[in-house]
Amino acid sequence: MGGADRRSAVPHFESKWRIEEHIRSIGLPSTIVRSVFFMDNFVKPVMRVVLMALMRSYVPRGKPLQMIAVEDIGKWVARAFADPATFMGKAEEIAGES
């Protein structure tokens, strides 16, 4: 998750950081993909209404929200699988738009 490494004290982010730390602690060869908010969350009308209400409550006015399409995450991950020597052992934060 984007921001997992920033010690935000947000439980949702912190849980992702603990997973990353565990992967490193056991020596599992890996590439960590830290994606931001999924654009696809807005596809279903009911989710759109709920998410807009939550964002008004939690995202300060004027603060950009980074988003990415799930399809773009798939393309990025396909590149990482195709070229493991470049990506193995790295953690990359990816976003599509703000």
C-alpha positions as CSV (number, residue, x, y, z in Angstrom):
1,M,0.0,0.0,0.0
2,G,1.3,3.4,-0.9
3,G,2.5,5.1,2.3
4,A,3.0,1.9,4.2
5,D,6.6,2.8,5.0
6,R,5.8,6.3,6.3
7,R,4.9,5.4,10.0
8,S,1.6,7.1,9.6
9,A,-0.1,5.5,12.7
10,V,-3.0,4.7,10.5
11,P,-3.9,1.1,11.4
12,H,-4.8,0.1,7.8
13,F,-1.3,1.4,6.5
14,E,0.6,0.0,9.5
15,S,-0.8,-3.5,8.9
16,K,0.6,-3.4,5.4
17,W,4.0,-2.3,6.7
18,R,4.1,-5.2,9.2
19,I,3.5,-7.6,6.3
20,E,6.4,-6.1,4.4
21,E,8.6,-6.4,7.4
22,H,7.7,-10.0,7.9
23,I,8.4,-10.8,4.2
24,R,11.9,-9.3,4.6
25,S,12.5,-11.0,8.0
26,I,12.0,-14.5,6.6
27,G,14.2,-13.7,3.5
28,L,11.4,-14.3,1.0
29,P,12.6,-13.1,-2.5
30,S,10.0,-10.5,-3.4
31,T,9.1,-7.3,-5.0
32,I,6.7,-5.1,-3.0
33,V,4.2,-3.1,-5.0
34,R,2.7,-0.3,-3.0
35,S,-0.3,0.8,-5.0
36,V,-2.4,3.8,-4.0
37,F,-6.3,4.1,-4.0
38,F,-8.0,2.1,-6.6
39,M,-9.9,4.1,-9.2
40,D,-12.0,1.0,-9.8
41,N,-13.6,1.6,-6.4
42,F,-15.8,4.2,-8.1
43,V,-17.3,1.8,-10.6
44,K,-20.3,0.7,-8.6
45,P,-22.7,3.6,-7.9
46,V,-23.3,2.6,-4.3
47,M,-19.6,2.5,-3.6
48,R,-19.2,5.9,-5.3
49,V,-21.6,7.5,-2.9
50,V,-20.1,5.8,0.2
51,L,-16.5,6.7,-0.9
52,M,-17.3,10.3,-1.7
53,A,-18.8,10.7,1.8
54,L,-15.8,9.1,3.5
55,M,-13.4,11.2,1.5
56,R,-15.2,14.4,2.4
57,S,-14.7,13.4,6.0
58,Y,-11.1,12.2,5.9
59,V,-9.3,13.9,3.0
60,P,-8.6,17.6,3.6
61,R,-10.1,19.9,1.0
62,G,-7.5,20.8,-1.7
63,K,-5.3,17.7,-0.9
64,P,-4.7,15.6,-4.0
65,L,-5.6,11.9,-3.8
66,Q,-3.4,9.6,-5.7
67,M,-5.2,6.8,-7.6
68,I,-4.5,4.0,-9.9
69,A,-6.5,1.7,-12.1
70,V,-6.3,-2.0,-11.3
71,E,-5.5,-2.7,-14.9
72,D,-2.4,-0.5,-14.6
73,I,-1.3,-2.3,-11.5
74,G,-1.5,-5.5,-13.5
75,K,0.7,-4.0,-16.3
76,W,3.3,-2.9,-13.8
77,V,3.4,-6.3,-12.1
78,A,3.7,-8.1,-15.5
79,R,6.8,-5.9,-16.2
80,A,8.2,-6.9,-12.8
81,F,7.7,-10.6,-13.5
82,A,9.2,-10.2,-17.0
83,D,12.3,-8.6,-15.6
84,P,12.9,-9.9,-12.1
85,A,16.6,-8.9,-12.0
86,T,15.5,-5.2,-12.1
87,F,12.7,-5.4,-9.6
88,M,13.6,-8.2,-7.1
89,G,14.2,-6.9,-3.6
90,K,12.7,-3.5,-4.2
91,A,9.6,-1.8,-2.9
92,E,7.9,0.5,-5.5
93,E,5.1,2.9,-4.8
94,I,2.9,3.3,-8.0
95,A,0.1,5.7,-8.9
96,G,-1.6,6.7,-12.0
97,E,-3.3,10.1,-11.3
98,S,-3.7,12.6,-8.6
